[in-house]
């Protein structure tokens, strides 16, 4: 038995308990405590958990599931038209601003990394927060979904293009090939008749077969492996898998969809996603952050820049009739980023594009954005009735 895995399991149980104990006074996403506990038990503080191959694989699978869930929860019918167009234009503005800031701060290849990080939005992190607050299917929630969908898909494409080992033209051709394959699967999911799938899923919902879970894991792994084989980012395949799964299940019964979603959430937010966030804390280079005061100063600077480069363009996606508080809330949620920042900086450090200090500053800013921005945003929105009567703990 891996002792590190045991301690991560303990941390995964403690994190929501701590979050719930503070709920009467302040609502802090549970993933914040997962990150903090990860740092605490990791090499930076107590040294009880050290990075190893098993934990890395489990954490990577958790990150993939986080993006799968994000893709599967996007309501394309609700965000099509004005929201998705404005969100796309806003992301391009964010990317351009990120490039400009990156060249000022670091220059060369590091500018690309900074731009991708500053143009990202943590949709997978925001979805549970919106769901728990009863906002997922409101006009405000759909606006956040549009901002988050583009804020995850855009950086994933950018990672695949700019961090590929190939030349830009070759990377673009490979990406087009992936889009063609994924698009063909999406078309099949949209136009094909899947009554047989729904019947088998319904028949095995409460049996040991659990066909729905097996199929979605197959889709997730298949597209993730395809992404890796094409030397694209694995998360692009995971996100596409979530979209495909939603389309496959769109004509299933409401009760059937809800039961399958519950199983997916249990698998993701009950097991693997907490491992990812805790392991992110374990691997966080705290020493690099405090070794140079200039690196430490970059953390609040990047935190503000996230709000400027990502938050301001996100405001343009606000629904018609939105109040000033709604727009501020949307900007704050749009500026919330962490998973893509973690993935991008990890790849960038491995390839030598940036040093560990700059990576720690970007990840530190992402951590603070998850801690601060959703808290303030939902306070501005005010309390709302949850979408269902069942209260549960998620990684939001």
Secondary structure as the mmCIF struct_conf table of DSSP 4:
data_model
#
loop_
_struct_conf.conf_type_id
_struct_conf.id
_struct_conf.beg_label_comp_id
_struct_conf.beg_label_asym_id
_struct_conf.beg_label_seq_id
_struct_conf.end_label_comp_id
_struct_conf.end_label_asym_id
_struct_conf.end_label_seq_id
HELX_RH_AL_P HELX_RH_AL_P1 UNK A 3 UNK A 22
TURN_TY1_P TURN_TY1_P1 UNK A 23 UNK A 25
HELX_RH_AL_P HELX_RH_AL_P2 UNK A 30 UNK A 41
BEND BEND1 UNK A 42 UNK A 42
TURN_TY1_P TURN_TY1_P2 UNK A 43 UNK A 46
HELX_RH_AL_P HELX_RH_AL_P3 UNK A 53 UNK A 72
TURN_TY1_P TURN_TY1_P3 UNK A 73 UNK A 73
HELX_RH_AL_P HELX_RH_AL_P4 UNK A 76 UNK A 79
TURN_TY1_P TURN_TY1_P4 UNK A 80 UNK A 81
HELX_RH_AL_P HELX_RH_AL_P5 UNK A 82 UNK A 105
TURN_TY1_P TURN_TY1_P5 UNK A 106 UNK A 106
HELX_RH_AL_P HELX_RH_AL_P6 UNK A 108 UNK A 118
TURN_TY1_P TURN_TY1_P6 UNK A 119 UNK A 119
HELX_RH_AL_P HELX_RH_AL_P7 UNK A 123 UNK A 132
TURN_TY1_P TURN_TY1_P7 UNK A 133 UNK A 134
TURN_TY1_P TURN_TY1_P8 UNK A 136 UNK A 137
BEND BEND2 UNK A 138 UNK A 138
HELX_RH_AL_P HELX_RH_AL_P8 UNK A 139 UNK A 162
BEND BEND3 UNK A 163 UNK A 163
BEND BEND4 UNK A 165 UNK A 166
HELX_RH_AL_P HELX_RH_AL_P9 UNK A 168 UNK A 191
BEND BEND5 UNK A 192 UNK A 192
HELX_RH_AL_P HELX_RH_AL_P10 UNK A 195 UNK A 204
TURN_TY1_P TURN_TY1_P9 UNK A 205 UNK A 206
BEND BEND6 UNK A 207 UNK A 208
HELX_RH_AL_P HELX_RH_AL_P11 UNK A 211 UNK A 229
TURN_TY1_P TURN_TY1_P10 UNK A 230 UNK A 231
BEND BEND7 UNK A 232 UNK A 232
HELX_RH_AL_P HELX_RH_AL_P12 UNK A 234 UNK A 248
TURN_TY1_P TURN_TY1_P11 UNK A 249 UNK A 251
BEND BEND8 UNK A 252 UNK A 252
HELX_RH_AL_P HELX_RH_AL_P13 UNK A 254 UNK A 267
HELX_RH_PI_P HELX_RH_PI_P1 UNK A 268 UNK A 272
HELX_RH_AL_P HELX_RH_AL_P14 UNK A 273 UNK A 283
HELX_RH_AL_P HELX_RH_AL_P15 UNK A 286 UNK A 291
HELX_RH_AL_P HELX_RH_AL_P16 UNK A 293 UNK A 306
HELX_RH_PI_P HELX_RH_PI_P2 UNK A 307 UNK A 311
HELX_RH_AL_P HELX_RH_AL_P17 UNK A 312 UNK A 315
TURN_TY1_P TURN_TY1_P12 UNK A 316 UNK A 317
HELX_LH_PP_P HELX_LH_PP_P1 UNK A 318 UNK A 319
TURN_TY1_P TURN_TY1_P13 UNK A 320 UNK A 321
HELX_RH_AL_P HELX_RH_AL_P18 UNK A 324 UNK A 334
TURN_TY1_P TURN_TY1_P14 UNK A 335 UNK A 335
HELX_RH_AL_P HELX_RH_AL_P19 UNK A 339 UNK A 351
TURN_TY1_P TURN_TY1_P15 UNK A 352 UNK A 352
BEND BEND9 UNK A 353 UNK A 354
HELX_RH_AL_P HELX_RH_AL_P20 UNK A 356 UNK A 381
BEND BEND10 UNK A 387 UNK A 389
#
